[in-house]
């Protein structure tokens, strides 16, 4: 079933820039992230005797957020409190940063074993945007965004990448705050009101809708069309090729 827009008069080509999330929008690595989080918490919860990991946990507490925020919010959902630990804590340690680094190790192992192929519809949409002269940026909570873009063969399309590493270094709060998207617009030299945010996560759509952006395109890769609309999406599609 194809996605349904809520504003059929919306014209993305009238924007000056597009600000893309990466995982789940350009590449199917959201599925890899979900797999890595499940593997992490299945093991952790089994070892600690807490309620098991559920299919809904990823979208309810983790999706689209900076990695360590995802750890904190998931643990809070189980009323688990852990010490933070140092930022580079050993992945073997059961601390917030240790668990986050463990998840990253699992994610990288999966990526290295299977590679990354972008969504064909997203590639077509990016190429159409470039042909129309729009400026492009990637805004991702992942600290692995540059590596994923390179592995997918998309890195040359995006002169600006605001990832989790850059956001942390600049002291920018992650999604659902709009700061990382606003910073990407600044780096592109485009006013936020002339930018369209493209997101698949509820937290990312909330980030886009909380800023002064032209519009937010929601891509439903599992979060649910209504959930994205409720979060503030201007329109929702199942695949970006629907907008061509």
NUZA-719951 format. One line per field, with one value per residue: residue number from 1; residue in one letter; chain; x, y, z of N, C-alpha, C in turn. Coordinates in nm, 3 decimals, padded with zeros to 5 digits. Example, Ala and Ser with C-alpha at 12.3 -4.5 7.8 and 13.67 -1.06 7.14 Angstrom:
! NUZA-719951
seq = c(1, 2)
type = c(A, S)
mol = c(A, A)
n_u = c(01.319, 01.285)
n_v = c(-00.569, -00.225)
n_w = c(00.780, 00.708)
ca_u = c(01.230, 01.367)
ca_v = c(-00.450, -00.106)
ca_w = c(00.780, 00.714)
c_u = c(01.320, 01.290)
c_v = c(-00.330, 00.003)
c_w = c(00.780, 00.787)
***
This chain:
! NUZA-719951
seq = c(1, 2, 3, 4, 5, 6, 7, 8, 9, 10, 11, 12, 13, 14, 15, 16, 17, 18, 19, 20, 21, 22, 23, 24, 25, 26, 27, 28, 29, 30, 31, 32, 33, 34, 35, 36, 37, 38, 39, 40, 41, 42, 43, 44, 45, 46, 47, 48, 49, 50, 51, 52, 53, 54, 55, 56, 57, 58, 59, 60, 61, 62, 63, 64, 65, 66, 67, 68, 69, 70, 71, 72, 73, 74, 75, 76, 77, 78, 79, 80, 81, 82, 83, 84, 85, 86, 87, 88, 89, 90, 91, 92, 93, 94, 95, 96, 97, 98, 99, 100, 101, 102, 103, 104, 105, 106, 107, 108, 109, 110, 111, 112, 113, 114, 115, 116, 117, 118, 119, 120, 121, 122, 123, 124, 125, 126, 127, 128, 129, 130, 131, 132, 133, 134, 135, 136, 137, 138, 139, 140, 141, 142, 143, 144, 145, 146, 147, 148, 149, 150, 151, 152, 153, 154, 155, 156, 157, 158, 159, 160, 161, 162, 163, 164, 165, 166, 167, 168, 169, 170, 171, 172, 173, 174, 175, 176, 177, 178, 179, 180, 181, 182, 183, 184, 185, 186, 187, 188, 189, 190, 191, 192, 193, 194, 195, 196, 197, 198, 199, 200, 201, 202, 203, 204, 205, 206, 207, 208, 209, 210, 211, 212, 213, 214, 215, 216, 217, 218, 219, 220, 221, 222, 223, 224, 225, 226, 227, 228, 229, 230, 231, 232, 233, 234, 235, 236, 237, 238, 239, 240, 241, 242, 243, 244)
type = c(X, X, X, X, X, X, X, X, X, X, X, X, X, X, X, X, X, X, X, X, X, X, X, X, X, X, X, X, X, X, X, X, X, X, X, X, X, X, X, X, X, X, X, X, X, X, X, X, X, X, X, X, X, X, X, X, X, X, X, X, X, X, X, X, X, X, X, X, X, X, X, X, X, X, X, X, X, X, X, X, X, X, X, X, X, X, X, X, X, X, X, X, X, X, X, X, X, X, X, X, X, X, X, X, X, X, X, X, X, X, X, X, X, X, X, X, X, X, X, X, X, X, X, X, X, X, X, X, X, X, X, X, X, X, X, X, X, X, X, X, X, X, X, X, X, X, X, X, X, X, X, X, X, X, X, X, X, X, X, X, X, X, X, X, X, X, X, X, X, X, X, X, X, X, X, X, X, X, X, X, X, X, X, X, X, X, X, X, X, X, X, X, X, X, X, X, X, X, X, X, X, X, X, X, X, X, X, X, X, X, X, X, X, X, X, X, X, X, X, X, X, X, X, X, X, X, X, X, X, X, X, X, X, X, X, X, X, X, X, X, X, X, X, X)
mol = c(A, A, A, A, A, A, A, A, A, A, A, A, A, A, A, A, A, A, A, A, A, A, A, A, A, A, A, A, A, A, A, A, A, A, A, A, A, A, A, A, A, A, A, A, A, A, A, A, A, A, A, A, A, A, A, A, A, A, A, A, A, A, A, A, A, A, A, A, A, A, A, A, A, A, A, A, A, A, A, A, A, A, A, A, A, A, A, A, A, A, A, A, A, A, A, A, A, A, A, A, A, A, A, A, A, A, A, A, A, A, A, A, A, A, A, A, A, A, A, A, A, A, A, A, A, A, A, A, A, A, A, A, A, A, A, A, A, A, A, A, A, A, A, A, A, A, A, A, A, A, A, A, A, A, A, A, A, A, A, A, A, A, A, A, A, A, A, A, A, A, A, A, A, A, A, A, A, A, A, A, A, A, A, A, A, A, A, A, A, A, A, A, A, A, A, A, A, A, A, A, A, A, A, A, A, A, A, A, A, A, A, A, A, A, A, A, A, A, A, A, A, A, A, A, A, A, A, A, A, A, A, A, A, A, A, A, A, A, A, A, A, A, A, A)
n_u = c(00.085, 00.059, 00.200, 00.013, -00.047, -00.091, -00.111, -00.168, -00.095, 00.160, 00.488, 00.790, 00.997, 01.011, 01.166, 01.490, 01.683, 01.737, 01.719, 01.831, 01.758, 01.953, 01.965, 01.719, 01.597, 01.765, 01.922, 01.882, 01.976, 01.856, 01.729, 01.945, 02.045, 01.828, 01.841, 02.092, 02.046, 01.851, 01.999, 02.188, 02.026, 01.873, 02.064, 02.161, 01.928, 01.854, 02.066, 02.032, 01.783, 01.550, 01.238, 01.190, 01.318, 01.108, 00.930, 00.828, 00.990, 01.209, 01.103, 00.958, 01.137, 01.400, 01.455, 01.595, 01.724, 02.020, 02.281, 02.352, 02.145, 01.939, 02.005, 01.972, 01.697, 01.572, 01.654, 01.532, 01.268, 01.246, 01.285, 01.551, 01.856, 02.173, 02.523, 02.690, 02.952, 03.274, 03.301, 03.430, 03.397, 03.461, 03.313, 03.234, 03.144, 02.871, 02.747, 02.598, 02.744, 02.910, 02.727, 02.623, 02.852, 02.896, 02.674, 02.742, 02.965, 02.849, 02.681, 02.869, 03.000, 02.799, 02.751, 03.001, 03.010, 02.807, 02.778, 02.632, 02.339, 02.173, 01.831, 01.662, 01.458, 01.510, 01.761, 01.694, 01.534, 01.717, 01.892, 01.716, 01.667, 01.921, 01.950, 01.771, 01.897, 01.894, 02.029, 02.195, 02.197, 02.300, 02.159, 02.215, 02.168, 02.347, 02.683, 02.815, 02.755, 02.911, 03.069, 02.874, 02.744, 02.956, 02.997, 02.759, 02.788, 02.708, 02.824, 02.943, 02.736, 02.662, 02.766, 02.756, 02.748, 02.596, 02.656, 02.633, 02.878, 02.981, 02.774, 02.794, 03.048, 02.999, 02.822, 02.550, 02.211, 02.048, 01.803, 01.475, 01.513, 01.558, 01.808, 02.033, 01.946, 01.903, 02.163, 02.280, 02.149, 02.258, 02.529, 02.501, 02.436, 02.177, 01.861, 01.660, 01.387, 01.371, 01.429, 01.362, 01.287, 01.363, 01.253, 01.232, 01.185, 00.997, 01.101, 01.273, 01.099, 00.958, 01.167, 01.208, 00.957, 00.955, 01.125, 01.197, 01.123, 01.057, 00.896, 00.815, 00.895, 00.769, 00.885, 00.758, 00.885, 00.819, 00.755, 00.497, 00.231, 00.034, 00.152, 00.373, 00.246, 00.113, 00.333, 00.406, 00.457, 00.446, 00.361, 00.330, 00.503, 00.557, 00.780, 01.039, 01.038, 00.777, 00.731, 00.825)
n_v = c(-00.119, 00.219, 00.524, 00.791, 01.124, 01.418, 01.664, 01.746, 01.950, 02.015, 02.101, 01.980, 02.056, 02.326, 02.400, 02.499, 02.340, 02.002, 01.808, 01.519, 01.239, 00.944, 00.649, 00.429, 00.612, 00.687, 00.459, 00.108, 00.067, 00.115, -00.116, -00.275, -00.139, -00.184, -00.461, -00.482, -00.347, -00.516, -00.753, -00.664, -00.591, -00.821, -00.999, -00.853, -00.816, -01.079, -01.161, -01.003, -01.056, -00.913, -00.805, -00.926, -00.813, -00.635, -00.626, -00.372, -00.204, -00.080, 00.124, 00.263, 00.360, 00.400, 00.449, 00.671, 00.835, 00.976, 00.744, 00.690, 00.816, 00.654, 00.418, 00.507, 00.578, 00.337, 00.176, 00.319, 00.259, 00.010, 00.055, 00.053, 00.150, 00.258, 00.328, 00.598, 00.571, 00.614, 00.794, 00.642, 00.386, 00.039, -00.199, -00.431, -00.361, -00.306, -00.037, 00.282, 00.400, 00.186, -00.012, 00.124, 00.141, -00.128, -00.196, -00.051, -00.188, -00.430, -00.343, -00.245, -00.483, -00.626, -00.460, -00.467, -00.728, -00.759, -00.535, -00.233, -00.137, 00.120, 00.245, 00.202, 00.380, 00.604, 00.678, 00.756, 00.976, 01.148, 01.194, 01.326, 01.555, 01.673, 01.723, 01.926, 02.127, 02.149, 02.183, 01.945, 01.764, 01.539, 01.441, 01.281, 01.078, 00.882, 00.788, 00.659, 00.748, 00.874, 00.655, 00.469, 00.606, 00.616, 00.343, 00.283, 00.417, 00.680, 00.904, 01.112, 01.273, 01.436, 01.715, 01.812, 01.664, 01.603, 01.434, 01.201, 01.222, 01.476, 01.635, 01.587, 01.693, 01.962, 02.020, 01.993, 01.924, 01.610, 01.461, 01.443, 01.723, 02.014, 02.106, 01.984, 01.961, 02.230, 02.324, 02.191, 02.321, 02.573, 02.519, 02.461, 02.706, 02.796, 02.935, 02.804, 02.800, 02.751, 02.491, 02.141, 01.876, 01.531, 01.236, 00.923, 00.843, 00.883, 01.057, 01.206, 01.330, 01.484, 01.653, 01.793, 01.917, 02.085, 02.288, 02.578, 02.495, 02.440, 02.218, 01.878, 01.569, 01.257, 00.925, 00.617, 00.353, 00.167, 00.288, 00.379, 00.528, 00.703, 00.764, 00.914, 01.129, 01.234, 01.317, 01.537, 01.538, 01.671, 01.535, 01.186, 00.914, 00.586, 00.534, 00.731, 00.760, 00.792, 01.059, 01.159)
n_w = c(00.000, -00.082, 00.055, 00.210, 00.148, 00.351, 00.266, -00.026, -00.194, -00.139, -00.238, -00.276, -00.435, -00.431, -00.224, -00.090, 00.019, 00.129, 00.417, 00.526, 00.730, 00.797, 00.856, 00.770, 00.608, 00.387, 00.376, 00.455, 00.709, 00.950, 01.017, 01.077, 01.298, 01.469, 01.496, 01.621, 01.864, 01.974, 02.006, 02.191, 02.421, 02.465, 02.562, 02.787, 02.948, 02.998, 03.154, 03.379, 03.474, 03.415, 03.255, 02.924, 02.600, 02.380, 02.063, 02.017, 02.161, 02.035, 01.864, 02.053, 02.248, 02.152, 01.874, 01.640, 01.825, 01.986, 02.060, 02.337, 02.469, 02.386, 02.522, 02.789, 02.793, 02.729, 02.947, 03.153, 03.096, 03.201, 03.459, 03.541, 03.673, 03.594, 03.643, 03.471, 03.363, 03.196, 02.882, 02.687, 02.779, 02.856, 02.644, 02.770, 03.015, 03.234, 03.214, 03.132, 02.918, 02.858, 02.770, 02.547, 02.387, 02.348, 02.194, 01.965, 01.875, 01.803, 01.597, 01.406, 01.343, 01.213, 00.990, 00.861, 00.783, 00.599, 00.431, 00.281, 00.121, -00.044, -00.031, -00.333, -00.423, -00.268, -00.362, -00.623, -00.563, -00.436, -00.651, -00.823, -00.674, -00.670, -00.941, -00.970, -00.844, -00.566, -00.236, -00.027, 00.281, 00.539, 00.842, 01.122, 01.410, 01.455, 01.520, 01.332, 01.083, 00.863, 00.778, 00.704, 00.495, 00.310, 00.265, 00.141, -00.094, -00.120, -00.020, -00.169, -00.247, -00.040, 00.098, 00.352, 00.665, 00.956, 01.225, 01.506, 01.634, 01.562, 01.663, 01.938, 01.986, 01.935, 02.129, 02.081, 02.139, 02.085, 01.859, 01.998, 01.970, 01.763, 01.699, 01.565, 01.301, 01.245, 01.263, 01.048, 00.836, 00.871, 00.809, 00.542, 00.452, 00.426, 00.504, 00.770, 00.720, 00.454, 00.419, 00.392, 00.602, 00.612, 00.736, 00.920, 01.175, 01.476, 01.673, 01.514, 01.332, 01.515, 01.587, 01.347, 01.319, 01.534, 01.477, 01.270, 00.998, 00.648, 00.585, 00.687, 00.573, 00.624, 00.632, 00.620, 00.766, 00.946, 01.184, 01.171, 00.998, 01.114, 01.357, 01.275, 01.151, 01.374, 01.514, 01.375, 01.102, 00.772, 00.550, 00.468, 00.333, 00.192, 00.048, -00.091, -00.363, -00.435, -00.442, -00.676)
ca_u = c(00.000, 00.141, 00.175, -00.091, -00.009, -00.195, -00.109, -00.138, -00.043, 00.299, 00.585, 00.923, 01.093, 01.018, 01.262, 01.629, 01.768, 01.676, 01.798, 01.793, 01.808, 02.023, 01.917, 01.576, 01.554, 01.851, 01.972, 01.804, 02.056, 01.772, 01.704, 02.067, 02.045, 01.727, 01.898, 02.201, 01.985, 01.788, 02.104, 02.244, 01.938, 01.836, 02.166, 02.167, 01.808, 01.859, 02.167, 01.990, 01.655, 01.440, 01.146, 01.261, 01.308, 00.988, 00.940, 00.792, 01.085, 01.296, 01.032, 00.907, 01.238, 01.536, 01.464, 01.624, 01.791, 02.161, 02.296, 02.348, 02.009, 01.860, 02.034, 01.910, 01.551, 01.530, 01.673, 01.427, 01.142, 01.250, 01.320, 01.689, 01.949, 02.314, 02.617, 02.720, 03.080, 03.340, 03.247, 03.493, 03.395, 03.474, 03.183, 03.200, 03.092, 02.727, 02.722, 02.530, 02.837, 02.955, 02.623, 02.619, 02.969, 02.874, 02.582, 02.813, 03.051, 02.761, 02.638, 02.980, 03.028, 02.696, 02.775, 03.123, 02.989, 02.708, 02.776, 02.514, 02.280, 02.071, 01.699, 01.661, 01.371, 01.578, 01.867, 01.627, 01.488, 01.837, 01.939, 01.622, 01.689, 02.045, 01.924, 01.694, 01.983, 01.876, 02.142, 02.162, 02.275, 02.255, 02.155, 02.194, 02.211, 02.451, 02.823, 02.869, 02.694, 03.004, 03.109, 02.759, 02.729, 03.063, 02.972, 02.643, 02.822, 02.630, 02.895, 02.975, 02.616, 02.630, 02.881, 02.739, 02.699, 02.593, 02.632, 02.639, 03.011, 02.987, 02.678, 02.851, 03.158, 02.944, 02.730, 02.414, 02.122, 02.001, 01.660, 01.377, 01.543, 01.583, 01.937, 02.123, 01.894, 01.927, 02.306, 02.305, 02.104, 02.359, 02.648, 02.467, 02.413, 02.037, 01.770, 01.584, 01.252, 01.380, 01.474, 01.267, 01.343, 01.314, 01.275, 01.148, 01.166, 00.908, 01.182, 01.325, 00.989, 00.938, 01.275, 01.179, 00.836, 00.977, 01.207, 01.135, 01.152, 00.949, 00.808, 00.878, 00.847, 00.783, 00.897, 00.712, 00.958, 00.779, 00.706, 00.353, 00.191, -00.034, 00.249, 00.454, 00.158, 00.091, 00.458, 00.419, 00.493, 00.360, 00.306, 00.397, 00.510, 00.627, 00.908, 01.058, 01.009, 00.638, 00.728, 00.882)
ca_v = c(00.000, 00.340, 00.622, 00.889, 01.257, 01.496, 01.795, 01.710, 02.066, 02.037, 02.088, 01.977, 02.116, 02.469, 02.422, 02.524, 02.232, 01.886, 01.758, 01.379, 01.138, 00.841, 00.514, 00.415, 00.707, 00.665, 00.321, 00.022, 00.037, 00.117, -00.256, -00.324, -00.082, -00.255, -00.593, -00.466, -00.315, -00.638, -00.844, -00.607, -00.595, -00.960, -01.053, -00.780, -00.842, -01.218, -01.171, -00.929, -01.106, -00.821, -00.840, -00.937, -00.710, -00.649, -00.569, -00.230, -00.126, 00.001, 00.244, 00.336, 00.419, 00.408, 00.489, 00.810, 00.910, 00.947, 00.610, 00.681, 00.850, 00.533, 00.329, 00.562, 00.573, 00.198, 00.133, 00.383, 00.188, -00.110, 00.101, 00.013, 00.262, 00.220, 00.440, 00.641, 00.522, 00.707, 00.792, 00.533, 00.270, -00.093, -00.256, -00.541, -00.308, -00.275, 00.103, 00.344, 00.412, 00.052, -00.075, 00.194, 00.101, -00.268, -00.194, -00.001, -00.296, -00.526, -00.279, -00.242, -00.620, -00.662, -00.381, -00.514, -00.863, -00.760, -00.416, -00.146, -00.099, 00.222, 00.223, 00.252, 00.497, 00.718, 00.720, 00.829, 01.103, 01.230, 01.235, 01.426, 01.678, 01.732, 01.773, 02.050, 02.226, 02.160, 02.147, 01.827, 01.733, 01.427, 01.470, 01.150, 01.060, 00.780, 00.827, 00.581, 00.798, 00.887, 00.522, 00.408, 00.677, 00.572, 00.203, 00.282, 00.488, 00.803, 01.012, 01.224, 01.356, 01.513, 01.793, 01.837, 01.553, 01.630, 01.304, 01.202, 01.266, 01.622, 01.694, 01.581, 01.788, 02.098, 02.035, 02.005, 01.817, 01.526, 01.451, 01.522, 01.866, 02.047, 02.174, 01.926, 02.000, 02.373, 02.340, 02.149, 02.430, 02.678, 02.478, 02.471, 02.846, 02.808, 02.958, 02.684, 02.805, 02.705, 02.352, 02.034, 01.765, 01.400, 01.152, 00.803, 00.819, 00.977, 01.160, 01.292, 01.413, 01.584, 01.751, 01.878, 01.998, 02.183, 02.396, 02.667, 02.436, 02.453, 02.103, 01.753, 01.451, 01.134, 00.802, 00.511, 00.226, 00.083, 00.369, 00.393, 00.653, 00.794, 00.811, 01.019, 01.246, 01.289, 01.380, 01.665, 01.527, 01.740, 01.427, 01.059, 00.821, 00.462, 00.538, 00.865, 00.760, 00.834, 01.205, 01.193)
ca_w = c(00.000, -00.089, 00.159, 00.181, 00.191, 00.417, 00.203, -00.163, -00.265, -00.098, -00.347, -00.216, -00.527, -00.404, -00.116, -00.131, 00.070, 00.193, 00.530, 00.536, 00.823, 00.720, 00.880, 00.750, 00.505, 00.272, 00.379, 00.546, 00.829, 01.070, 01.050, 01.141, 01.432, 01.548, 01.525, 01.717, 01.994, 02.026, 02.051, 02.313, 02.537, 02.493, 02.650, 02.914, 03.028, 03.043, 03.260, 03.498, 03.522, 03.389, 03.147, 02.798, 02.497, 02.298, 01.928, 02.021, 02.240, 01.950, 01.822, 02.170, 02.336, 02.099, 01.734, 01.604, 01.931, 02.007, 02.114, 02.482, 02.510, 02.365, 02.635, 02.910, 02.785, 02.739, 03.085, 03.234, 03.072, 03.284, 03.594, 03.567, 03.684, 03.589, 03.641, 03.335, 03.315, 03.104, 02.746, 02.612, 02.869, 02.797, 02.608, 02.858, 03.141, 03.238, 03.242, 03.018, 02.806, 02.824, 02.688, 02.419, 02.308, 02.311, 02.082, 01.848, 01.828, 01.736, 01.472, 01.310, 01.299, 01.116, 00.869, 00.794, 00.728, 00.493, 00.347, 00.288, -00.007, -00.019, -00.090, -00.471, -00.435, -00.207, -00.455, -00.731, -00.508, -00.417, -00.784, -00.875, -00.599, -00.719, -01.076, -00.956, -00.781, -00.422, -00.152, 00.052, 00.401, 00.622, 00.986, 01.182, 01.549, 01.456, 01.507, 01.220, 00.960, 00.749, 00.731, 00.636, 00.367, 00.220, 00.231, 00.052, -00.216, -00.124, 00.051, -00.258, -00.267, 00.079, 00.146, 00.495, 00.745, 01.100, 01.287, 01.652, 01.678, 01.547, 01.755, 02.073, 01.992, 01.934, 02.241, 02.029, 02.185, 01.977, 01.834, 01.924, 01.954, 01.622, 01.687, 01.465, 01.170, 01.228, 01.239, 00.909, 00.750, 00.884, 00.734, 00.399, 00.420, 00.386, 00.617, 00.804, 00.660, 00.315, 00.423, 00.420, 00.677, 00.567, 00.854, 00.938, 01.318, 01.546, 01.737, 01.408, 01.285, 01.621, 01.575, 01.232, 01.339, 01.640, 01.424, 01.171, 00.868, 00.550, 00.596, 00.730, 00.502, 00.700, 00.554, 00.712, 00.755, 01.058, 01.297, 01.155, 00.933, 01.205, 01.457, 01.212, 01.137, 01.509, 01.557, 01.307, 00.960, 00.676, 00.471, 00.494, 00.220, 00.221, -00.024, -00.145, -00.506, -00.452, -00.459, -00.806)
c_u = c(00.088, 00.104, 00.071, -00.048, -00.125, -00.202, -00.071, -00.083, 00.104, 00.394, 00.726, 01.026, 01.105, 01.115, 01.400, 01.720, 01.682, 01.771, 01.751, 01.845, 01.871, 01.958, 01.765, 01.521, 01.635, 01.899, 01.889, 01.880, 01.977, 01.743, 01.826, 02.077, 01.948, 01.778, 02.007, 02.147, 01.921, 01.892, 02.165, 02.153, 01.883, 01.936, 02.168, 02.048, 01.806, 01.955, 02.119, 01.852, 01.538, 01.354, 01.218, 01.235, 01.187, 01.008, 00.916, 00.896, 01.170, 01.228, 00.985, 01.015, 01.372, 01.545, 01.490, 01.703, 01.942, 02.176, 02.282, 02.214, 01.917, 01.880, 01.959, 01.758, 01.499, 01.543, 01.566, 01.294, 01.132, 01.284, 01.458, 01.776, 02.092, 02.400, 02.649, 02.847, 03.145, 03.286, 03.303, 03.497, 03.401, 03.335, 03.140, 03.136, 02.944, 02.706, 02.648, 02.622, 02.892, 02.855, 02.614, 02.735, 02.960, 02.780, 02.653, 02.903, 02.969, 02.719, 02.749, 03.011, 02.927, 02.720, 02.894, 03.102, 02.895, 02.705, 02.645, 02.466, 02.169, 01.938, 01.700, 01.574, 01.434, 01.689, 01.807, 01.584, 01.606, 01.887, 01.848, 01.640, 01.815, 02.026, 01.849, 01.774, 01.965, 02.006, 02.100, 02.254, 02.217, 02.264, 02.117, 02.242, 02.328, 02.590, 02.889, 02.824, 02.794, 03.045, 02.996, 02.736, 02.833, 03.038, 02.856, 02.670, 02.749, 02.706, 02.922, 02.856, 02.595, 02.752, 02.875, 02.680, 02.710, 02.556, 02.645, 02.771, 03.022, 02.893, 02.732, 02.963, 03.112, 02.849, 02.585, 02.327, 02.068, 01.851, 01.592, 01.398, 01.583, 01.724, 02.029, 02.076, 01.922, 02.075, 02.343, 02.263, 02.206, 02.484, 02.625, 02.450, 02.272, 01.951, 01.686, 01.446, 01.252, 01.424, 01.358, 01.342, 01.280, 01.352, 01.184, 01.117, 01.075, 00.989, 01.240, 01.219, 00.957, 01.044, 01.247, 01.061, 00.854, 01.062, 01.131, 01.167, 01.030, 00.847, 00.888, 00.813, 00.873, 00.790, 00.865, 00.785, 00.923, 00.726, 00.554, 00.315, 00.129, 00.060, 00.335, 00.371, 00.137, 00.215, 00.484, 00.459, 00.394, 00.290, 00.387, 00.390, 00.577, 00.765, 00.919, 01.032, 00.864, 00.628, 00.781, 00.773)
c_v = c(00.124, 00.435, 00.722, 01.024, 01.325, 01.635, 01.775, 01.826, 02.092, 02.009, 02.095, 02.046, 02.267, 02.503, 02.452, 02.409, 02.122, 01.833, 01.617, 01.312, 01.029, 00.704, 00.507, 00.510, 00.684, 00.520, 00.239, -00.015, 00.054, -00.026, -00.317, -00.269, -00.157, -00.393, -00.585, -00.434, -00.439, -00.734, -00.796, -00.632, -00.734, -01.021, -00.987, -00.814, -00.986, -01.233, -01.106, -00.969, -01.013, -00.870, -00.832, -00.822, -00.738, -00.582, -00.418, -00.143, -00.033, 00.132, 00.327, 00.414, 00.453, 00.478, 00.639, 00.890, 00.884, 00.819, 00.603, 00.725, 00.731, 00.433, 00.378, 00.545, 00.429, 00.148, 00.192, 00.312, 00.061, -00.076, 00.052, 00.138, 00.209, 00.345, 00.473, 00.574, 00.625, 00.691, 00.676, 00.404, 00.139, -00.150, -00.373, -00.494, -00.275, -00.135, 00.160, 00.350, 00.277, -00.021, -00.009, 00.155, -00.046, -00.277, -00.150, -00.109, -00.400, -00.471, -00.283, -00.381, -00.664, -00.591, -00.436, -00.651, -00.862, -00.642, -00.339, -00.114, 00.002, 00.180, 00.280, 00.377, 00.622, 00.771, 00.801, 00.968, 01.198, 01.280, 01.340, 01.560, 01.749, 01.792, 01.905, 02.159, 02.242, 02.122, 02.035, 01.814, 01.608, 01.469, 01.341, 01.147, 00.962, 00.840, 00.753, 00.635, 00.812, 00.752, 00.454, 00.473, 00.631, 00.429, 00.190, 00.352, 00.619, 00.925, 01.133, 01.316, 01.456, 01.586, 01.821, 01.713, 01.592, 01.499, 01.315, 01.251, 01.418, 01.690, 01.696, 01.683, 01.933, 02.124, 02.052, 01.893, 01.740, 01.533, 01.394, 01.674, 01.893, 02.096, 02.117, 01.959, 02.148, 02.399, 02.297, 02.257, 02.544, 02.645, 02.485, 02.616, 02.874, 02.837, 02.833, 02.683, 02.763, 02.559, 02.257, 01.921, 01.635, 01.297, 01.029, 00.776, 00.924, 01.090, 01.256, 01.383, 01.520, 01.692, 01.847, 01.970, 02.103, 02.300, 02.475, 02.617, 02.446, 02.341, 01.985, 01.639, 01.330, 01.015, 00.686, 00.380, 00.135, 00.159, 00.384, 00.529, 00.750, 00.848, 00.924, 01.146, 01.314, 01.362, 01.511, 01.657, 01.602, 01.640, 01.302, 00.973, 00.693, 00.458, 00.675, 00.872, 00.803, 00.984, 01.250, 01.199)
c_w = c(00.000, 00.022, 00.114, 00.232, 00.261, 00.357, 00.057, -00.244, -00.232, -00.214, -00.289, -00.306, -00.507, -00.290, -00.175, -00.090, 00.132, 00.299, 00.561, 00.664, 00.736, 00.735, 00.867, 00.645, 00.377, 00.262, 00.478, 00.672, 00.957, 01.114, 01.119, 01.282, 01.522, 01.589, 01.631, 01.857, 02.056, 02.081, 02.182, 02.433, 02.566, 02.591, 02.786, 03.004, 03.080, 03.160, 03.389, 03.548, 03.503, 03.272, 03.013, 02.702, 02.409, 02.162, 01.930, 02.090, 02.154, 01.912, 01.941, 02.244, 02.271, 01.964, 01.716, 01.707, 01.930, 02.088, 02.267, 02.539, 02.493, 02.478, 02.759, 02.907, 02.790, 02.883, 03.176, 03.216, 03.155, 03.429, 03.637, 03.570, 03.686, 03.599, 03.495, 03.282, 03.225, 02.962, 02.664, 02.694, 02.792, 02.766, 02.697, 02.988, 03.130, 03.293, 03.121, 02.896, 02.764, 02.735, 02.551, 02.329, 02.266, 02.190, 01.954, 01.789, 01.752, 01.601, 01.368, 01.257, 01.194, 00.983, 00.791, 00.728, 00.607, 00.400, 00.360, 00.147, 00.020, -00.078, -00.233, -00.487, -00.376, -00.296, -00.570, -00.685, -00.489, -00.552, -00.846, -00.805, -00.647, -00.857, -01.074, -00.883, -00.631, -00.350, -00.058, 00.173, 00.465, 00.768, 01.056, 01.326, 01.559, 01.443, 01.391, 01.085, 00.844, 00.691, 00.655, 00.500, 00.266, 00.173, 00.132, -00.080, -00.232, -00.072, -00.039, -00.283, -00.153, 00.133, 00.295, 00.561, 00.891, 01.167, 01.439, 01.706, 01.673, 01.646, 01.897, 02.089, 01.997, 02.050, 02.197, 02.084, 02.066, 01.958, 01.959, 01.922, 01.809, 01.596, 01.580, 01.323, 01.143, 01.199, 01.097, 00.811, 00.752, 00.803, 00.584, 00.355, 00.373, 00.509, 00.644, 00.736, 00.514, 00.304, 00.452, 00.490, 00.627, 00.672, 00.855, 01.084, 01.379, 01.608, 01.633, 01.350, 01.388, 01.615, 01.461, 01.255, 01.448, 01.595, 01.318, 01.030, 00.777, 00.564, 00.649, 00.652, 00.591, 00.606, 00.648, 00.684, 00.873, 01.177, 01.292, 01.100, 01.032, 01.311, 01.402, 01.191, 01.271, 01.560, 01.484, 01.161, 00.873, 00.586, 00.500, 00.368, 00.268, 00.158, -00.091, -00.295, -00.534, -00.478, -00.594, -00.915)
***
